[in-house]
């Protein structure tokens, strides 16, 4: 009964238009007060949360991705990949997905990936005769690679909440990220073959390939430096974010000379606004999490799940349904912050590895990024292409299905996520 009342109050606050951070914080404070607990627990919880060293990686990765976005790196990256694969069947679609994957390995942000590659690829693909809804869906879904392929801000938050190794989570995201790229490319080739109508791109000459690759090379080197540094243990994810930020400034400001002072200021401002929003959500979720822990709600939910669901498959299906429904109301980080403390105990009770469960949750959060009404990537692509939200939403449906295929693969073959961090 208590769980139902809390859910009703939470959704009531959200439907009333109160921002997620304040809805969570207010409800958590109310629960502490009604439960007879000291209200001083709220600021103590916030202070113990926001002084985490790993959280410094969030604004730094945001700064890096926004500087690359403002510096026009996506244009060079897309041109380089297109020079190599553009003449293949559905080549521009393949180039778009590969560009999203490479930029995801730099930025750690879904929105930045969708905006950066979408700005360049959308007009190119549409001018070549690709079906508009396919283009919209491809770009919105391709942007979700930004939170699965490491470095990933949601994986940093998951690691922070669960105290699991962020480096292990990053490594676990590689296999599923590559698998999702393969699924998207496979669908793009099939779509091009059976629903053609696009104008093929001429094969680039060796000189054109060399020129395009040379201009994109600094960005590719940045991705290699960040990832190799993290996986080799040379520096922590936070240090990697700081180094990536400095190298991004060097690439766009000195090497390419594509970053103006105004663009730099815009990147800093947008990163600051996003960082404040994220930290407010974390603070509100921490108060709410403290309250539900004192009320023993995670234990109650775990007990209910254990009594209701008898098999690991049943738990996976149930969690998928819950997260898909949550995705209709909450954005990505809120889902991770709210649902991880609630669902993880039940998953551990069923024998799931916490690193595997983190990747599974992030894949489901990816689904939320392309489901209306709050799927952020939908609005990014709508803004970039000046199209209707309905057309963008319809275009994402096949890709949403492919993401659920990835969930099935993760369940059937857990080593898709666990092989690299634990067996290499």
HELIX and SHEET records of a PDB file:
HELIX    1   1 UNK A    2  UNK A   15  1                                  14    
HELIX    2   2 UNK A   20  UNK A   34  1                                  15    
HELIX    3   3 UNK A   40  UNK A   50  1                                  11    
HELIX    4   4 UNK A   53  UNK A   55  5                                   3    
HELIX    5   5 UNK A   56  UNK A   70  1                                  15    
HELIX    6   6 UNK A   73  UNK A   85  1                                  13    
HELIX    7   7 UNK A   91  UNK A  107  1                                  17    
HELIX    8   8 UNK A  110  UNK A  127  1                                  18    
HELIX    9   9 UNK A  132  UNK A  143  1                                  12    
HELIX   10  10 UNK A  144  UNK A  147  5                                   4    
HELIX   11  11 UNK A  153  UNK A  162  1                                  10    
HELIX   12  12 UNK A  166  UNK A  194  1                                  29    
HELIX   13  13 UNK A  206  UNK A  232  1                                  27    
HELIX   14  14 UNK A  237  UNK A  250  1                                  14    
HELIX   15  15 UNK A  251  UNK A  255  3                                   5    
HELIX   16  16 UNK A  261  UNK A  294  1                                  34    
HELIX   17  17 UNK A  297  UNK A  308  1                                  12    
HELIX   18  18 UNK A  312  UNK A  326  1                                  15    
HELIX   19  19 UNK A  332  UNK A  349  1                                  18    
HELIX   20  20 UNK A  354  UNK A  369  1                                  16    
HELIX   21  21 UNK A  376  UNK A  385  1                                  10    
HELIX   22  22 UNK A  389  UNK A  412  1                                  24    
HELIX   23  23 UNK A  415  UNK A  423  1                                   9    
END                                                                             
